[in-house]
Amino acid sequence: MNLRQDIPAMLPEELIQALAGNAWVRIERIVSRGHHSPEGFWYDQAEHEFVLLVQGAAELELAAPDERLRLEPGDCLTIAAHRRHRVNWTHPEQDTIWLAVFFAQ
Amino acid sequence: MNLRQDIPAMLPEELIQALAGNAWVRIERIVSRGHHSPEGFWYDQAEHEFVLLVQGAAELELAAPDERLRLEPGDCLTIAAHRRHRVNWTHPEQDTIWLAVFFAQ
């Protein structure tokens, strides 16, 4: 499989696909096409998340400490469990492809 | 961190760096510069390995069933625990960057 291929022509919502994993780890491809978190929405996850931006561009916002990160291809970070975060922006004219690995705290 | 950056000028051996993980999962960056598995060497790992080729080019060989896979950026696969495999070739003039996620069987 190639992460840059097999993306639907229409993408009314973000595409989330499980690629591999077991009871303790989940590896997913996420494709965003201008999608971003709803106004005022913050993720607050029970698992740690390692995320890699494979293609495209995005802005992440994280709380405690407050940070805004502009992500380019190759950028990656680990978001600790329960660290609140949101996707402020993804490139509106280009598919933004993420690889995310969720793992237990 | 950007997976394409902070690569040493000299790379006598493959670079392997732990990025994140816990007792059940290990996320690593691997950088190859023409490196390949020694003649006759096969990996036989106790863990599953999800691997993504981020940059560069490589040929993987897998056993049972026997396969040779030419990998380009964005290509990914999961190598099941104890499936024998080796890296036949990586691009000699370009850094090949892998993201690998090892997780328990």
Backbone of each chain as ProteinMPNN parsed JSONL, in Angstrom:
{"seq_chain_A": "MNLRQDIPAMLPEELIQALAGNAWVRIERIVSRGHHSPEGFWYDQAEHEFVLLVQGAAELELAAPDERLRLEPGDCLTIAAHRRHRVNWTHPEQDTIWLAVFFAQ", "coords_chain_A": {"N_chain_A": [[0.836, -1.205, 0.0], [0.424, 2.255, -0.724], [0.719, 5.264, 0.97], [0.065, 7.619, -0.248], [-1.677, 7.084, -2.2], [-4.842, 5.841, -3.589], [-6.945, 7.51, -2.653], [-10.115, 8.729, -2.025], [-12.106, 10.434, -4.528], [-14.075, 12.169, -3.66], [-14.318, 13.713, -0.538], [-15.959, 14.174, 1.907], [-15.754, 14.028, 4.652], [-12.971, 13.697, 6.932], [-10.717, 11.086, 6.081], [-10.231, 8.079, 7.681], [-8.237, 5.373, 8.252], [-7.559, 2.174, 9.431], [-4.42, 0.658, 9.607], [-2.694, -1.194, 10.769], [-2.021, -3.056, 13.796], [-2.757, -3.935, 17.235], [-4.141, -5.057, 20.364], [-2.954, -3.081, 21.855], [-1.873, -1.092, 20.331], [-2.511, 1.163, 17.667], [-2.338, 1.772, 14.294], [-2.83, 4.245, 11.98], [-3.931, 5.643, 8.866], [-4.631, 8.972, 8.061], [-6.479, 11.184, 6.133], [-6.774, 14.478, 5.241], [-8.606, 17.112, 3.785], [-8.446, 20.082, 3.725], [-9.909, 19.902, 5.975], [-10.618, 20.646, 9.396], [-10.511, 20.896, 12.993], [-13.667, 21.314, 14.611], [-14.876, 24.56, 15.591], [-13.842, 25.458, 18.785], [-13.56, 22.838, 19.577], [-11.681, 20.301, 21.186], [-9.388, 17.658, 21.089], [-9.118, 15.087, 23.5], [-7.471, 12.639, 24.515], [-7.247, 9.239, 25.629], [-5.038, 7.827, 24.978], [-1.518, 7.908, 24.112], [-0.327, 9.681, 21.256], [1.541, 9.321, 18.417], [2.392, 11.263, 15.704], [2.863, 11.717, 12.259], [3.415, 13.937, 9.645], [2.898, 13.214, 6.434], [2.422, 14.203, 3.894], [1.419, 17.353, 2.471], [0.115, 20.079, 4.431], [-0.295, 21.513, 7.67], [-1.775, 23.024, 10.602], [-1.329, 22.577, 13.964], [-2.773, 22.911, 17.177], [-1.877, 23.005, 20.538], [-2.436, 22.435, 24.028], [-1.295, 23.489, 27.302], [1.77, 22.956, 27.762], [0.748, 25.902, 25.908], [0.81, 25.786, 22.43], [1.388, 26.472, 18.992], [1.767, 24.726, 16.105], [3.179, 24.644, 12.989], [3.041, 22.326, 10.526], [5.052, 20.501, 8.293], [5.813, 18.278, 5.509], [7.304, 15.323, 6.778], [7.555, 16.255, 9.342], [7.114, 15.367, 12.738], [5.601, 14.401, 15.831], [5.04, 13.569, 19.298], [2.076, 13.354, 20.962], [1.155, 13.625, 24.154], [-0.913, 11.457, 26.144], [-4.061, 12.741, 27.001], [-3.198, 15.335, 26.658], [-4.543, 18.232, 25.578], [-5.551, 18.976, 22.262], [-5.883, 20.33, 18.932], [-6.763, 20.437, 15.452], [-6.038, 23.131, 13.702], [-5.949, 23.938, 11.064], [-5.794, 22.651, 7.761], [-4.196, 22.194, 4.606], [-6.046, 23.717, 2.052], [-6.146, 23.05, -0.638], [-4.821, 20.772, -1.203], [-4.197, 17.376, -0.546], [-3.768, 16.436, 2.752], [-1.803, 14.168, 4.365], [-1.605, 12.003, 7.019], [0.248, 9.924, 9.222], [-0.673, 8.104, 11.946], [0.024, 6.895, 15.165], [-1.368, 5.311, 17.767], [-0.979, 4.686, 21.161], [-0.972, 2.88, 24.28], [-1.104, 4.468, 27.484]], "CA_chain_A": [[0.0, 0.0, 0.0], [1.122, 3.533, -0.682], [-0.11, 6.207, 1.731], [-0.32, 8.751, -1.089], [-2.578, 6.619, -3.258], [-6.151, 5.319, -3.2], [-7.687, 8.52, -1.886], [-11.369, 8.947, -2.761], [-12.265, 11.726, -5.201], [-14.884, 12.998, -2.766], [-13.884, 13.5, 0.842], [-16.767, 15.095, 2.73], [-15.169, 14.015, 5.996], [-11.62, 13.129, 6.973], [-10.637, 9.642, 5.879], [-9.441, 7.421, 8.734], [-8.125, 3.95, 7.903], [-6.649, 1.364, 10.249], [-3.423, -0.02, 8.779], [-2.088, -2.304, 11.509], [-2.136, -2.863, 15.235], [-3.237, -5.022, 18.089], [-4.931, -4.493, 21.458], [-2.209, -2.016, 22.546], [-1.385, -0.072, 19.41], [-3.328, 1.347, 16.463], [-1.657, 2.579, 13.289], [-3.878, 4.719, 11.079], [-3.739, 6.734, 7.898], [-5.684, 9.984, 8.086], [-6.362, 12.114, 5.01], [-7.559, 15.709, 5.435], [-8.629, 17.988, 2.598], [-8.97, 21.339, 4.254], [-10.648, 19.656, 7.221], [-9.988, 21.07, 10.654], [-11.386, 20.631, 14.136], [-14.733, 22.314, 14.756], [-14.65, 25.692, 16.513], [-13.98, 25.153, 20.216], [-13.371, 21.411, 19.863], [-10.333, 19.835, 21.524], [-9.206, 16.229, 21.372], [-8.585, 14.751, 24.828], [-7.407, 11.198, 24.258], [-6.7, 8.387, 26.693], [-3.798, 7.205, 24.514], [-0.503, 8.734, 23.475], [-0.409, 9.661, 19.788], [2.664, 9.76, 17.594], [1.818, 11.624, 14.41], [3.817, 12.131, 11.224], [2.802, 14.521, 8.462], [3.523, 12.562, 5.274], [2.226, 15.063, 2.714], [0.494, 18.449, 2.706], [0.495, 21.081, 5.431], [-1.314, 21.608, 8.723], [-1.429, 23.701, 11.855], [-1.843, 21.946, 15.181], [-2.731, 23.722, 18.39], [-1.791, 22.146, 21.724], [-2.602, 23.17, 25.288], [-0.569, 23.105, 28.527], [1.855, 24.379, 27.426], [0.084, 26.301, 24.664], [1.712, 25.809, 21.279], [0.849, 26.33, 17.638], [2.822, 24.109, 15.301], [2.941, 24.512, 11.562], [3.673, 21.061, 10.161], [5.406, 20.243, 6.9], [6.118, 16.856, 5.32], [8.425, 14.815, 7.569], [7.433, 16.671, 10.743], [6.421, 14.411, 13.589], [5.633, 14.684, 17.27], [4.226, 12.692, 20.136], [1.134, 14.097, 21.795], [0.928, 12.786, 25.343], [-2.308, 11.184, 26.493], [-4.797, 13.798, 27.711], [-2.818, 16.709, 26.308], [-5.584, 18.716, 24.662], [-4.999, 19.467, 20.991], [-6.843, 20.447, 17.842], [-6.219, 20.753, 14.134], [-6.562, 24.456, 13.341], [-5.955, 24.198, 9.622], [-5.029, 21.818, 6.822], [-4.119, 22.841, 3.29], [-7.363, 23.563, 1.418], [-6.087, 22.639, -2.049], [-3.89, 19.658, -1.321], [-4.522, 16.383, 0.481], [-2.807, 16.308, 3.846], [-1.79, 12.761, 4.748], [-0.988, 11.784, 8.329], [0.354, 8.592, 9.805], [-0.844, 8.251, 13.391], [0.192, 5.672, 15.965], [-1.942, 5.497, 19.108], [-0.533, 3.6, 22.048], [-1.465, 3.015, 25.653], [-0.364, 5.352, 28.377]], "C_chain_A": [[0.868, 1.251, 0.0], [0.2, 4.58, -0.041], [-0.612, 7.361, 0.884], [-1.36, 8.363, -2.133], [-3.917, 6.158, -2.672], [-6.872, 6.263, -2.244], [-8.957, 8.822, -2.671], [-11.422, 10.338, -3.383], [-13.044, 12.695, -4.315], [-14.484, 12.672, -1.333], [-14.669, 14.447, 1.762], [-16.291, 15.142, 4.177], [-13.747, 13.498, 5.896], [-11.699, 11.628, 6.773], [-9.736, 9.064, 6.966], [-9.441, 5.934, 8.446], [-7.141, 3.262, 8.826], [-5.705, 0.603, 9.322], [-2.865, -1.261, 9.465], [-2.332, -2.055, 12.983], [-2.554, -4.122, 15.96], [-4.017, -4.362, 19.231], [-4.266, -3.26, 22.071], [-1.763, -0.889, 21.632], [-2.279, -0.049, 18.176], [-2.564, 2.246, 15.52], [-2.689, 2.951, 12.239], [-3.324, 5.683, 10.042], [-4.922, 7.674, 8.028], [-5.432, 10.919, 6.899], [-7.326, 13.271, 5.241], [-7.496, 16.524, 4.147], [-9.257, 19.314, 3.016], [-9.74, 21.149, 5.55], [-9.868, 20.209, 8.41], [-10.979, 20.809, 11.777], [-12.463, 21.708, 14.214], [-14.328, 23.381, 15.776], [-14.852, 25.229, 17.972], [-13.759, 23.696, 20.584], [-11.91, 21.105, 20.156], [-10.355, 18.317, 21.675], [-8.641, 16.091, 22.786], [-8.586, 13.229, 24.884], [-6.758, 10.435, 25.411], [-5.359, 7.77, 26.287], [-2.796, 8.264, 24.079], [-0.692, 8.637, 21.962], [0.892, 10.182, 19.194], [2.087, 10.08, 16.228], [2.912, 12.168, 13.492], [3.03, 12.746, 10.08], [3.562, 14.012, 7.234], [3.489, 13.48, 4.057], [1.272, 16.183, 3.098], [1.029, 19.42, 3.74], [-0.65, 21.227, 6.419], [-0.821, 22.516, 9.834], [-2.135, 23.005, 12.997], [-1.796, 22.965, 16.306], [-2.767, 22.776, 19.587], [-1.908, 23.013, 22.966], [-1.636, 22.636, 26.337], [0.718, 22.352, 28.264], [1.23, 24.672, 26.062], [1.111, 26.432, 23.545], [0.886, 25.794, 20.007], [1.981, 25.833, 16.775], [2.381, 24.039, 13.858], [3.719, 23.284, 11.097], [3.869, 20.956, 8.658], [5.717, 18.766, 6.744], [7.389, 16.445, 6.068], [8.352, 15.224, 9.024], [6.647, 15.632, 11.53], [6.535, 14.853, 15.037], [4.801, 13.646, 17.994], [3.374, 13.571, 21.032], [0.777, 13.2, 22.972], [-0.568, 12.598, 25.578], [-2.856, 12.347, 27.325], [-4.217, 15.205, 27.516], [-3.815, 17.189, 25.25], [-4.936, 19.294, 23.409], [-6.107, 19.532, 19.954], [-6.097, 20.741, 16.55], [-6.842, 22.072, 13.707], [-6.8, 24.604, 11.852], [-5.265, 23.042, 8.905], [-5.146, 22.477, 5.448], [-5.425, 22.63, 2.528], [-7.31, 22.971, 0.008], [-5.199, 21.439, -2.28], [-4.284, 18.656, -0.245], [-3.396, 16.338, 1.506], [-2.924, 14.881, 4.395], [-0.978, 12.621, 6.033], [-0.82, 10.279, 8.552], [0.278, 8.786, 11.311], [-0.68, 6.892, 14.059], [-0.303, 5.982, 17.375], [-1.46, 4.353, 19.98], [-0.858, 3.946, 23.492], [-0.522, 3.86, 26.492], [0.544, 4.521, 29.272]], "O_chain_A": [[1.915, 1.295, 0.645], [-0.946, 4.755, -0.456], [-1.595, 8.013, 1.237], [-1.863, 9.217, -2.864], [-4.103, 6.092, -1.457], [-7.341, 5.864, -1.179], [-8.887, 9.139, -3.858], [-10.864, 11.295, -2.846], [-12.72, 13.88, -4.229], [-14.332, 11.508, -0.965], [-14.113, 15.393, 2.32], [-16.409, 16.169, 4.845], [-13.365, 12.922, 4.877], [-12.634, 10.977, 7.239], [-8.605, 9.516, 7.145], [-10.495, 5.3, 8.398], [-6.01, 3.721, 8.984], [-6.148, -0.025, 8.361], [-2.594, -2.266, 8.809], [-2.79, -0.983, 13.377], [-2.682, -5.202, 15.384], [-4.5, -3.239, 19.084], [-4.936, -2.471, 22.738], [-1.322, 0.158, 22.106], [-2.741, -1.086, 17.701], [-2.181, 3.356, 15.889], [-3.349, 2.08, 11.672], [-2.382, 6.433, 10.3], [-6.071, 7.238, 8.096], [-4.311, 11.383, 6.69], [-8.529, 13.075, 5.413], [-6.45, 16.608, 3.504], [-10.41, 19.617, 2.71], [-10.179, 22.124, 6.16], [-8.638, 20.232, 8.421], [-12.152, 20.533, 11.528], [-12.205, 22.875, 13.919], [-13.546, 23.128, 16.692], [-15.897, 24.683, 18.327], [-13.768, 23.346, 21.764], [-11.013, 21.585, 19.463], [-11.246, 17.765, 22.321], [-7.796, 16.88, 23.21], [-9.583, 12.611, 25.257], [-5.844, 10.929, 26.072], [-4.629, 7.252, 27.132], [-3.174, 9.379, 23.721], [-1.165, 7.62, 21.455], [1.293, 11.321, 19.43], [1.37, 9.262, 15.651], [3.759, 12.964, 13.898], [2.075, 12.142, 9.592], [4.729, 14.349, 7.031], [4.442, 13.516, 3.279], [0.408, 15.994, 3.954], [2.24, 19.566, 3.907], [-1.819, 21.086, 6.062], [0.378, 22.746, 9.991], [-3.357, 22.86, 13.007], [-0.88, 23.785, 16.374], [-3.587, 21.859, 19.64], [-1.525, 24.182, 22.957], [-1.209, 21.483, 26.275], [0.753, 21.151, 28.535], [1.187, 23.811, 25.182], [2.138, 27.095, 23.692], [-0.18, 25.181, 19.95], [3.043, 26.453, 16.718], [1.347, 23.453, 13.535], [4.937, 23.225, 11.263], [2.982, 21.276, 7.867], [5.872, 18.063, 7.743], [8.412, 17.125, 6.0], [9.011, 14.616, 9.868], [5.65, 15.091, 11.054], [7.45, 15.586, 15.411], [3.979, 12.946, 17.403], [3.883, 14.419, 21.764], [0.169, 12.143, 22.799], [-1.378, 13.466, 25.254], [-2.191, 12.858, 28.227], [-4.687, 16.159, 28.135], [-3.911, 16.614, 24.165], [-3.927, 19.995, 23.473], [-7.138, 18.872, 20.084], [-4.965, 21.223, 16.555], [-8.03, 22.13, 13.388], [-7.721, 25.296, 11.421], [-4.264, 22.515, 9.391], [-6.087, 23.224, 5.18], [-5.87, 21.493, 2.371], [-8.31, 22.45, -0.486], [-4.859, 21.121, -3.419], [-4.666, 19.051, 0.856], [-2.222, 16.215, 1.156], [-3.992, 14.449, 4.829], [0.169, 13.058, 6.12], [-1.647, 9.477, 8.121], [1.064, 9.538, 11.888], [-1.183, 5.878, 13.576], [0.273, 6.809, 18.082], [-1.524, 3.189, 19.584], [-0.998, 5.109, 23.872], [0.68, 3.944, 26.237], [1.262, 5.072, 30.106]]}, "seq_chain_B": "MNLRQDIPAMLPEELIQALAGNAWVRIERIVSRGHHSPEGFWYDQAEHEFVLLVQGAAELELAAPDERLRLEPGDCLTIAAHRRHRVNWTHPEQDTIWLAVFFAQ", "coords_chain_B": {"N_chain_B": [[10.315, 17.606, 15.523], [11.848, 16.772, 12.413], [11.704, 14.17, 10.141], [13.317, 14.126, 7.941], [15.462, 15.627, 8.474], [18.52, 16.575, 10.33], [20.457, 14.545, 9.907], [23.372, 12.716, 10.183], [26.501, 13.745, 8.669], [28.394, 11.799, 8.105], [27.851, 8.373, 7.739], [28.552, 5.607, 8.653], [27.314, 3.297, 9.515], [23.89, 2.104, 9.455], [21.541, 4.474, 10.687], [19.764, 4.383, 13.646], [17.101, 5.454, 15.475], [15.267, 5.869, 18.402], [12.005, 7.086, 18.629], [9.576, 7.225, 19.977], [7.394, 5.473, 22.261], [6.57, 2.611, 24.338], [6.391, -0.053, 26.746], [5.271, -1.85, 25.01], [5.36, -1.046, 22.406], [7.478, 0.251, 19.866], [8.699, 3.029, 18.271], [10.599, 3.97, 15.595], [13.083, 5.886, 13.831], [14.831, 5.09, 10.92], [17.743, 5.449, 9.076], [19.153, 4.842, 6.001], [21.999, 4.633, 3.925], [22.63, 3.544, 1.228], [23.049, 1.266, 2.595], [22.622, -2.24, 3.2], [21.265, -5.488, 3.999], [23.625, -7.872, 5.261], [25.142, -10.319, 3.114], [23.273, -13.244, 2.892], [22.061, -12.814, 5.335], [19.166, -12.766, 7.354], [16.482, -11.046, 8.832], [14.729, -12.101, 11.717], [12.256, -11.589, 13.565], [10.816, -11.177, 16.818], [8.716, -9.494, 17.071], [5.892, -7.883, 15.456], [6.308, -5.768, 12.603], [5.591, -2.644, 11.407], [6.305, -0.822, 8.579], [7.255, 2.176, 6.98], [8.273, 3.713, 4.058], [9.733, 6.719, 3.94], [11.344, 8.437, 2.484], [13.539, 8.2, -0.343], [14.669, 5.054, -1.694], [14.222, 1.526, -1.863], [14.843, -2.04, -1.784], [13.102, -4.711, -0.56], [13.302, -8.051, 0.626], [11.296, -10.827, 1.198], [10.371, -13.806, 2.947], [8.414, -16.822, 2.564], [5.347, -16.271, 2.022], [7.684, -16.06, -0.74], [8.885, -12.93, -1.668], [9.794, -10.012, -3.5], [10.077, -6.689, -2.955], [9.954, -3.547, -4.323], [10.388, -0.487, -2.954], [8.941, 2.708, -2.738], [8.72, 6.235, -1.871], [6.189, 6.679, 0.558], [5.258, 4.099, 0.403], [4.184, 1.348, 2.359], [4.164, -1.379, 4.671], [3.192, -4.238, 6.641], [5.198, -6.375, 8.386], [4.912, -9.53, 9.441], [5.495, -10.933, 12.692], [8.32, -12.994, 12.961], [8.314, -13.509, 10.257], [10.64, -14.03, 7.87], [12.954, -11.654, 6.603], [14.813, -9.334, 4.567], [16.899, -6.525, 3.754], [17.552, -5.892, 0.596], [18.638, -3.84, -0.917], [19.408, -0.389, -0.81], [19.003, 2.976, -1.925], [21.988, 4.157, -3.342], [22.892, 6.783, -3.507], [21.357, 8.507, -2.165], [19.696, 9.448, 0.809], [17.865, 7.018, 2.45], [14.946, 6.985, 4.193], [13.259, 5.556, 6.825], [10.259, 4.895, 8.624], [9.64, 2.991, 11.373], [7.528, 0.803, 13.15], [7.434, -1.207, 15.815], [5.687, -3.863, 17.236], [4.073, -5.891, 19.731], [3.429, -9.392, 19.336]], "CA_chain_B": [[11.375, 16.924, 14.778], [11.518, 16.397, 11.036], [12.402, 12.907, 9.841], [14.257, 14.323, 6.832], [16.55, 16.518, 8.917], [19.418, 16.103, 11.397], [21.095, 13.287, 9.515], [24.82, 12.963, 10.234], [27.209, 13.775, 7.385], [28.994, 10.477, 7.927], [26.905, 7.347, 8.174], [29.201, 4.322, 8.379], [26.29, 2.268, 9.708], [22.534, 2.645, 9.486], [21.18, 5.25, 11.878], [18.511, 3.912, 14.244], [16.77, 6.357, 16.581], [13.951, 5.689, 19.02], [11.242, 8.341, 18.616], [8.481, 7.174, 20.954], [7.018, 4.094, 22.557], [6.414, 2.167, 25.72], [6.835, -1.443, 26.865], [4.624, -2.698, 24.009], [5.508, -0.516, 21.05], [8.684, 1.045, 19.664], [8.651, 3.769, 17.011], [11.991, 4.3, 15.295], [13.53, 6.351, 12.518], [16.018, 4.401, 10.419], [18.284, 6.108, 7.875], [20.093, 3.995, 5.271], [22.672, 5.336, 2.816], [23.205, 2.432, 0.465], [23.199, 0.079, 3.444], [21.705, -3.362, 2.965], [21.57, -6.609, 4.891], [24.766, -8.668, 4.815], [24.888, -11.527, 2.32], [22.794, -14.415, 3.639], [21.438, -12.449, 6.616], [17.722, -12.537, 7.38], [15.854, -10.688, 10.105], [13.672, -12.994, 12.209], [11.933, -10.778, 14.741], [9.727, -11.642, 17.683], [7.616, -8.523, 17.028], [5.424, -7.387, 14.168], [6.914, -4.485, 12.228], [4.996, -1.818, 10.362], [7.377, 0.031, 8.088], [6.884, 3.154, 5.958], [9.401, 4.379, 3.417], [9.423, 8.15, 3.943], [12.159, 9.091, 1.455], [14.559, 7.328, -0.904], [14.22, 3.877, -2.429], [14.769, 0.306, -1.258], [14.243, -3.323, -2.141], [12.962, -5.666, 0.543], [13.017, -9.436, 0.25], [10.57, -11.505, 2.277], [10.236, -15.247, 2.735], [7.221, -17.571, 2.986], [5.754, -16.508, 0.641], [8.83, -15.285, -1.207], [8.5, -11.699, -2.37], [10.734, -8.9, -3.58], [9.282, -5.469, -3.04], [10.643, -2.291, -4.542], [9.634, 0.499, -2.181], [9.068, 4.133, -3.051], [8.162, 7.043, -0.788], [4.773, 6.46, 0.824], [4.965, 2.668, 0.485], [4.253, 0.8, 3.708], [3.682, -2.751, 4.825], [3.394, -4.838, 7.953], [5.919, -7.642, 8.322], [4.468, -10.301, 10.615], [6.541, -11.484, 13.558], [8.985, -14.22, 12.501], [8.445, -13.639, 8.806], [12.017, -13.671, 7.564], [13.046, -10.592, 5.601], [16.102, -8.665, 4.484], [16.967, -5.353, 2.88], [18.484, -6.225, -0.492], [19.23, -2.677, -1.569], [18.858, 0.968, -0.647], [19.577, 3.895, -2.913], [23.363, 4.458, -2.919], [23.254, 8.211, -3.589], [20.276, 9.293, -1.558], [19.361, 8.859, 2.1], [16.574, 6.348, 2.532], [14.437, 7.207, 5.548], [12.175, 4.647, 7.18], [9.621, 4.942, 9.937], [9.307, 1.616, 11.735], [6.777, 0.627, 14.4], [7.502, -2.605, 16.269], [4.692, -4.098, 18.279], [4.053, -7.275, 20.198], [2.66, -10.337, 18.544]], "C_chain_B": [[10.913, 16.647, 13.348], [12.367, 15.191, 10.631], [13.45, 13.063, 8.754], [15.479, 15.132, 7.257], [17.409, 15.861, 9.995], [19.943, 14.702, 11.108], [22.598, 13.543, 9.486], [25.445, 12.94, 8.836], [27.836, 12.413, 7.077], [28.044, 9.436, 8.49], [27.508, 5.961, 7.895], [28.255, 3.137, 8.592], [24.916, 2.925, 9.627], [22.307, 3.4, 10.791], [19.831, 4.746, 12.389], [18.239, 4.763, 15.475], [15.371, 6.065, 17.097], [13.246, 7.041, 19.065], [10.182, 8.376, 19.711], [8.216, 5.713, 21.256], [6.819, 3.854, 24.03], [6.857, 0.695, 25.761], [6.323, -2.312, 25.713], [4.831, -2.239, 22.58], [6.77, 0.34, 20.995], [8.578, 1.711, 18.304], [10.056, 4.285, 16.757], [12.108, 4.982, 13.934], [14.779, 5.563, 12.166], [16.453, 5.139, 9.157], [19.348, 5.193, 7.273], [20.714, 4.828, 4.146], [23.405, 4.278, 1.998], [23.385, 1.176, 1.307], [22.208, -1.001, 3.026], [22.116, -4.497, 3.887], [22.775, -7.376, 4.357], [24.295, -9.887, 4.018], [24.412, -12.676, 3.224], [22.114, -14.11, 4.962], [19.943, -12.226, 6.434], [17.308, -12.086, 8.77], [14.79, -11.734, 10.439], [13.272, -12.439, 13.572], [10.741, -11.327, 15.508], [8.511, -10.717, 17.613], [7.143, -8.31, 15.591], [6.125, -6.058, 13.88], [6.099, -3.848, 11.116], [6.092, -0.885, 9.891], [6.874, 0.897, 6.932], [8.168, 3.721, 5.373], [9.037, 5.855, 3.213], [10.127, 8.858, 2.785], [13.153, 8.067, 0.926], [13.948, 6.151, -1.655], [14.925, 2.665, -1.842], [14.151, -0.903, -1.911], [14.28, -4.222, -0.926], [12.758, -7.049, -0.043], [12.374, -10.112, 1.452], [10.429, -12.967, 1.925], [8.852, -15.719, 3.164], [5.968, -16.72, 3.097], [6.901, -15.575, 0.224], [8.361, -14.089, -2.031], [9.693, -10.779, -2.432], [9.915, -7.654, -3.818], [10.185, -4.275, -3.244], [9.804, -1.207, -3.885], [9.987, 1.923, -2.602], [8.467, 4.944, -1.904], [6.643, 6.876, -0.664], [4.407, 4.993, 0.926], [5.113, 2.183, 1.922], [3.729, -0.621, 3.701], [3.893, -3.187, 6.261], [4.048, -6.191, 7.748], [5.575, -8.404, 9.594], [5.672, -10.815, 11.398], [7.023, -12.816, 12.97], [8.882, -14.467, 11.001], [9.842, -13.143, 8.432], [12.053, -12.627, 6.444], [14.44, -9.993, 5.646], [15.984, -7.448, 3.566], [18.014, -5.669, 1.818], [19.282, -5.021, -0.971], [18.596, -1.419, -1.022], [19.624, 1.883, -1.59], [20.979, 4.332, -2.48], [23.679, 5.946, -2.832], [22.234, 9.119, -2.916], [19.989, 8.654, -0.211], [17.964, 8.244, 2.027], [16.128, 6.396, 3.989], [13.21, 6.342, 5.755], [11.562, 5.071, 8.508], [9.183, 3.525, 10.246], [8.579, 1.601, 13.072], [6.785, -0.858, 14.718], [6.467, -2.791, 17.359], [4.53, -5.587, 18.521], [3.109, -8.12, 19.361], [1.305, -10.561, 19.202]], "O_chain_B": [[9.749, 16.33, 13.106], [13.59, 15.201, 10.765], [14.364, 12.246, 8.643], [16.42, 15.298, 6.481], [17.103, 14.781, 10.501], [19.881, 13.804, 11.948], [23.052, 14.485, 8.836], [24.99, 12.223, 7.946], [27.808, 11.942, 5.94], [27.502, 9.598, 9.583], [27.039, 5.236, 7.018], [28.38, 2.106, 7.932], [24.794, 4.147, 9.719], [22.81, 3.02, 11.848], [18.863, 4.693, 11.632], [19.042, 4.794, 16.407], [14.411, 6.019, 16.328], [13.835, 8.032, 19.496], [9.921, 9.424, 20.301], [8.746, 4.823, 20.59], [6.891, 4.768, 24.852], [7.616, 0.254, 24.898], [6.869, -3.386, 25.46], [4.51, -2.967, 21.641], [7.092, 1.057, 21.941], [8.388, 1.034, 17.294], [10.639, 4.959, 17.606], [11.344, 4.699, 13.012], [15.672, 5.386, 12.995], [15.638, 5.42, 8.279], [20.313, 4.817, 7.938], [20.034, 5.626, 3.501], [24.626, 4.141, 2.069], [23.821, 0.142, 0.801], [21.105, -0.712, 2.561], [23.192, -4.464, 4.483], [22.935, -7.519, 3.145], [23.199, -10.406, 4.229], [25.078, -13.027, 4.198], [21.642, -15.02, 5.644], [19.511, -11.58, 5.48], [17.729, -12.668, 9.77], [14.051, -12.191, 9.567], [13.87, -12.773, 14.595], [9.795, -11.863, 14.932], [7.415, -11.088, 18.033], [7.89, -8.528, 14.637], [6.485, -5.321, 14.798], [5.932, -4.415, 10.036], [6.74, -0.227, 10.704], [6.171, 0.426, 6.037], [9.05, 4.161, 6.111], [8.155, 6.19, 2.423], [9.567, 9.772, 2.179], [13.567, 7.167, 1.657], [12.842, 6.248, -2.186], [16.065, 2.75, -1.386], [13.081, -0.824, -2.514], [15.334, -4.466, -0.339], [12.118, -7.204, -1.084], [12.85, -9.984, 2.58], [10.373, -13.331, 0.75], [8.202, -15.103, 4.009], [5.542, -16.459, 4.222], [7.062, -14.475, 0.751], [7.558, -14.218, -2.955], [10.518, -10.764, -1.518], [9.147, -7.577, -4.777], [11.077, -4.015, -2.437], [8.635, -1.032, -4.227], [11.15, 2.279, -2.79], [7.773, 4.387, -1.053], [5.916, 6.926, -1.656], [3.357, 4.659, 1.476], [6.055, 2.563, 2.618], [2.949, -1.011, 2.832], [4.671, -2.586, 7.002], [3.527, -7.045, 7.031], [5.912, -7.969, 10.696], [6.727, -11.094, 10.83], [6.223, -13.647, 12.541], [9.312, -15.514, 10.517], [10.178, -11.98, 8.654], [11.296, -12.701, 5.476], [15.156, -10.128, 6.638], [15.091, -7.364, 2.723], [19.211, -5.71, 2.104], [20.438, -5.144, -1.377], [17.387, -1.376, -0.793], [20.749, 1.588, -1.993], [21.147, 4.827, -1.366], [24.631, 6.335, -2.156], [22.256, 10.338, -3.082], [20.033, 7.429, -0.096], [17.009, 8.888, 1.593], [16.821, 5.923, 4.89], [12.256, 6.382, 4.978], [12.261, 5.546, 9.403], [8.44, 2.919, 9.473], [8.966, 2.299, 14.009], [6.214, -1.666, 13.986], [6.374, -1.99, 18.289], [4.805, -6.419, 17.657], [2.143, -7.635, 18.773], [0.491, -11.331, 18.692]]}, "name": "protein", "num_of_chains": 2, "seq": "MNLRQDIPAMLPEELIQALAGNAWVRIERIVSRGHHSPEGFWYDQAEHEFVLLVQGAAELELAAPDERLRLEPGDCLTIAAHRRHRVNWTHPEQDTIWLAVFFAQMNLRQDIPAMLPEELIQALAGNAWVRIERIVSRGHHSPEGFWYDQAEHEFVLLVQGAAELELAAPDERLRLEPGDCLTIAAHRRHRVNWTHPEQDTIWLAVFFAQ"}
